[in-house]
Amino acid sequence: MIRESEHAESKADFKHKLAIAQKETNETIYWLELLKDSEYLTSAQFDSINEDAIEIIKIITTIIKSIKLNTTN
């Protein structure tokens, strides 16, 4: 969805696509937790991937907040 947001038709569409990406990243973290709990991933593997996912959510959240501050919609 992040890639798709690059070609959004409007600022509202851009924000919407990023919001979906935020939700999808959150769901990915959920699945990573399940994979760790089922011992499919080691703690080291989980930590590495989870840290990246958390950073992605932080970046997306910051962009969404910035859009909301800079638009009147």
BELCOR-V319996 format. One record per residue. N is the residue number from 1. RES is the residue in one small letter. SS is DSSP state (a for helix, b for strand, c for the rest). BURIAL is 1 if it has 9 or more other ideal C-beta (glycine too) atoms within 8 Angstrom, else 0. D_LAST is the distance of its C-alpha to the last C-alpha in Angstrom with 1 decimal. Layout:
n-><N:N>
res-><RES:RES>
ss-><SS:SS>
burial-><BURIAL:BURIAL>
d_last-><D_LAST:D_LAST>
//
This chain:
n-><1:2:3:4:5:6:7:8:9:10:11:12:13:14:15:16:17:18:19:20:21:22:23:24:25:26:27:28:29:30:31:32:33:34:35:36:37:38:39:40:41:42:43:44:45:46:47:48:49:50:51:52:53:54:55:56:57:58:59:60:61:62:63:64:65:66:67:68:69:70:71:72:73>
res-><m:i:r:e:s:e:h:a:e:s:k:a:d:f:k:h:k:l:a:i:a:q:k:e:t:n:e:t:i:y:w:l:e:l:l:k:d:s:e:y:l:t:s:a:q:f:d:s:i:n:e:d:a:i:e:i:i:k:i:i:t:t:i:i:k:s:i:k:l:n:t:t:n>
ss-><c:a:a:a:a:c:c:c:c:c:a:a:a:a:a:a:a:a:a:a:a:a:a:a:a:a:a:a:a:a:a:a:a:a:a:a:a:c:c:c:c:c:a:a:a:a:a:a:a:a:a:a:a:a:a:a:a:a:a:a:a:a:a:a:a:a:a:a:a:a:c:c:c>
burial-><1:1:0:0:1:0:0:1:0:0:1:0:1:1:1:1:1:1:1:1:1:1:0:1:1:1:0:1:1:0:0:1:1:0:1:1:0:0:0:0:1:0:0:0:1:1:0:0:1:1:0:0:1:1:0:1:1:0:0:1:1:0:1:1:0:0:1:0:0:0:1:0:0>
d_last-><21.0:20.6:22.7:20.8:17.5:19.3:19.3:15.8:14.9:11.4:9.1:7.6:11.4:12.4:10.6:12.0:15.4:15.6:15.0:17.8:19.9:19.5:20.8:23.5:24.7:25.0:27.1:29.1:30.0:31.2:33.4:34.7:35.7:37.6:39.3:40.4:41.6:43.6:45.1:43.9:42.4:44.2:42.7:42.6:40.8:38.3:37.7:37.2:34.7:32.9:32.4:30.8:28.5:27.5:26.9:24.6:22.5:22.3:21.2:18.5:17.3:17.3:15.4:12.6:12.7:12.7:9.7:7.7:9.7:9.3:5.6:3.9:0.0>
//
